[in-house]
Structure formats: C-alpha cells, structure tokens
Amino acid sequence: MTTPEPSPEAPSLEDRLRRLKFRAWHRGTREADYMIGCFFDVHHANWGEAEIAWYEKLLDEEDVDILAWALGTLSVPDEYAGPLMDAFRKLDYVEIPH
C-alpha cells in the first residue's frame, strides 16, 4: 500500500496578494497595467477573502473586456457587478507617471 502524497498547503494571504500584484502589473499593455495595477495598489490593503477572490477571478478575464467594463463600453457581467466594480469604474485611482 502506498502512502498518499501530502496535499500542498493553500497559499498564504501574503502569497496570494504578491501574485495578484504581479498579475495586475504585467498584463501586456501599458493601459491595462496602469488601470488594473493602480486599482490593486490603492485598494488591496482593505480586502478580505471575498474581495481577493473577486480580483483573482477578474484577472482571469481578457484585458479588453476588463477595460471595456471599466470604461462603460461593455456591460459588466453580473458576477463582477457590485461595490468593487463600482470603485474600479471610477478610475480615480489611476496615476500615470509623466
């Protein structure tokens, strides 16, 4: 009889946030990096499990869709609607260096 391998531990909150920061700032276009990355930088300190899970799921979406939801050119799917998307759509968190 073989002993089952131990299951890997779930990543810590710190590890999840570190991964999210990297994913938020490495989207592939400068516009997406600033919009998605700045949102993370400004808001993540106040997030709990639900907000982190929402953001993790959001980052699985295509950048063109995320940007369109933020700019209001595409309807926000129900799964992303709510206070976080409302804050995301304000765009008051974007700081573009000169």
Order of alpha helices (4+ residues) and beta strands (2+ residues): alpha-alpha-alpha-alpha-alpha
